[in-house]
Amino acid sequence: MINYIMLYKIRKKVKKILKEKISDGELETTPTSCLGCVADEISWEIYYLLKESKSEKS
């Protein structure tokens, strides 16, 4: 079962980090870049990694 609250919190933090990196000039974007799309992809990967590590501990 997917924990959407946890996924939302991860996405919120990832998006904040990405925005900070862009404003600091550490990441470059194009006019057609979709920051939300990148945050979604990274968030799902983090979520699955956390879920996987949690199941290995059990």
QUIMOLIN-V912460 format. One record per run of one state. SS is the DSSP state (H for helix, E for strand, - for the rest). FROM is the first residue (numbers start at 0). LEN is the number of residues. If there is no record, write none. Layout:
# QUIMOLIN-V912460
<<SS FROM LEN> <SS FROM LEN>>
This chain:
# QUIMOLIN-V912460
<<- 0 3> <H 3 21> <- 24 10> <H 34 23> <- 57 1>>
